[in-house]
Amino acid sequence: MTEEEKKEIEKLPEKYRPLGAWGYLGYTILFSIPLLGQICVILFALDGSNVARRSYARSFLLIPLIWAVILLVISMYTTSWFY
């Protein structure tokens, strides 16, 4: 990243600053902790202090929903073979 790009990012308000790679790694580890992680995901998904973090937390909330839909479709398809 060039110095010009760094200065441009520093000009952004805190709410719109992007997360770095280490930030995403840290939040992934935090969100993977069983109970504490789910609480943090919900809090960060509702928090508006950083847009990138809020979007990342919302994507973690969608993962179980996507898996539930996939498993529902698979189970409906496989059980139809027996009837």
FENMOQUI-V21102 format. One record per residue. N is the residue number from 1. RES is the residue in three letters. PHI is phi in whole degrees, -180 to 180 (* if undefined). OMEGA is omega in degrees with one decimal (NA if undefined). D_CENTER is the distance of its C-alpha to the mean C-alpha in Angstrom with 1 decimal. Layout:
n=N res=RES phi=PHI omega=OMEGA d_center=D_CENTER
n=N res=RES phi=PHI omega=OMEGA d_center=D_CENTER
This chain:
n=1 res=MET phi=* omega=-178.5 d_center=24.4
n=2 res=THR phi=-79 omega=178.6 d_center=27.6
n=3 res=GLU phi=-63 omega=179.1 d_center=28.9
n=4 res=GLU phi=-64 omega=178.0 d_center=28.9
n=5 res=GLU phi=-67 omega=178.2 d_center=25.2
n=6 res=LYS phi=-62 omega=178.6 d_center=24.5
n=7 res=LYS phi=-65 omega=179.5 d_center=26.8
n=8 res=GLU phi=-66 omega=178.1 d_center=25.1
n=9 res=ILE phi=-67 omega=179.7 d_center=21.7
n=10 res=GLU phi=-66 omega=178.4 d_center=23.6
n=11 res=LYS phi=-74 omega=-178.7 d_center=25.1
n=12 res=LEU phi=-67 omega=172.4 d_center=21.8
n=13 res=PRO phi=-64 omega=-177.8 d_center=21.2
n=14 res=GLU phi=-55 omega=-177.5 d_center=18.7
n=15 res=LYS phi=-64 omega=-174.0 d_center=16.5
n=16 res=TYR phi=-108 omega=179.1 d_center=16.1
n=17 res=ARG phi=-73 omega=-179.8 d_center=16.1
n=18 res=PRO phi=-74 omega=174.6 d_center=13.6
n=19 res=LEU phi=-87 omega=176.0 d_center=11.9
n=20 res=GLY phi=-86 omega=180.0 d_center=13.9
n=21 res=ALA phi=-62 omega=179.1 d_center=13.5
n=22 res=TRP phi=-69 omega=176.4 d_center=14.3
n=23 res=GLY phi=-65 omega=178.3 d_center=11.8
n=24 res=TYR phi=-64 omega=178.0 d_center=8.9
n=25 res=LEU phi=-63 omega=179.7 d_center=11.1
n=26 res=GLY phi=-63 omega=179.1 d_center=11.8
n=27 res=TYR phi=-69 omega=176.8 d_center=8.5
n=28 res=THR phi=-64 omega=178.1 d_center=8.0
n=29 res=ILE phi=-65 omega=179.2 d_center=11.5
n=30 res=LEU phi=-62 omega=-178.6 d_center=11.2
n=31 res=PHE phi=-70 omega=-179.5 d_center=8.6
n=32 res=SER phi=-84 omega=176.8 d_center=11.1
n=33 res=ILE phi=-71 omega=-168.3 d_center=14.0
n=34 res=PRO phi=-48 omega=-174.0 d_center=15.2
n=35 res=LEU phi=-90 omega=179.6 d_center=16.1
n=36 res=LEU phi=-61 omega=-179.9 d_center=15.0
n=37 res=GLY phi=-63 omega=179.4 d_center=11.5
n=38 res=GLN phi=-66 omega=177.3 d_center=11.3
n=39 res=ILE phi=-65 omega=179.2 d_center=13.1
n=40 res=CYS phi=-65 omega=177.9 d_center=10.9
n=41 res=VAL phi=-60 omega=-179.2 d_center=7.7
n=42 res=ILE phi=-66 omega=179.6 d_center=10.3
n=43 res=LEU phi=-64 omega=-178.9 d_center=11.9
n=44 res=PHE phi=-71 omega=178.6 d_center=9.2
n=45 res=ALA phi=-69 omega=179.6 d_center=8.2
n=46 res=LEU phi=-95 omega=-177.0 d_center=12.0
n=47 res=ASP phi=-80 omega=-178.9 d_center=12.8
n=48 res=GLY phi=-111 omega=-175.6 d_center=14.0
n=49 res=SER phi=-76 omega=176.7 d_center=15.1
n=50 res=ASN phi=-144 omega=-174.4 d_center=12.6
n=51 res=VAL phi=-67 omega=-179.0 d_center=11.2
n=52 res=ALA phi=-65 omega=179.2 d_center=9.0
n=53 res=ARG phi=-66 omega=178.5 d_center=7.4
n=54 res=ARG phi=-63 omega=179.4 d_center=7.4
n=55 res=SER phi=-66 omega=179.0 d_center=5.9
n=56 res=TYR phi=-66 omega=177.9 d_center=2.8
n=57 res=ALA phi=-66 omega=177.9 d_center=3.4
n=58 res=ARG phi=-65 omega=177.1 d_center=4.9
n=59 res=SER phi=-67 omega=176.0 d_center=3.5
n=60 res=PHE phi=-68 omega=176.2 d_center=3.8
n=61 res=LEU phi=-71 omega=-178.3 d_center=6.8
n=62 res=LEU phi=-80 omega=-176.7 d_center=8.0
n=63 res=ILE phi=-58 omega=177.9 d_center=8.5
n=64 res=PRO phi=-63 omega=178.5 d_center=11.5
n=65 res=LEU phi=-65 omega=178.3 d_center=12.8
n=66 res=ILE phi=-63 omega=178.4 d_center=13.1
n=67 res=TRP phi=-63 omega=179.1 d_center=14.8
n=68 res=ALA phi=-63 omega=178.8 d_center=17.1
n=69 res=VAL phi=-66 omega=179.1 d_center=18.2
n=70 res=ILE phi=-62 omega=-180.0 d_center=18.9
n=71 res=LEU phi=-66 omega=176.8 d_center=20.9
n=72 res=LEU phi=-64 omega=178.6 d_center=22.7
n=73 res=VAL phi=-65 omega=178.9 d_center=23.9
n=74 res=ILE phi=-64 omega=-179.2 d_center=25.0
n=75 res=SER phi=-68 omega=177.3 d_center=26.8
n=76 res=MET phi=-67 omega=-179.8 d_center=28.5
n=77 res=TYR phi=-70 omega=-176.8 d_center=29.6
n=78 res=THR phi=-74 omega=179.4 d_center=30.9
n=79 res=THR phi=-74 omega=178.7 d_center=32.7
n=80 res=SER phi=-71 omega=178.0 d_center=34.5
n=81 res=TRP phi=-71 omega=-176.0 d_center=36.4
n=82 res=PHE phi=-89 omega=-177.8 d_center=38.2
n=83 res=TYR phi=-116 omega=NA d_center=39.5
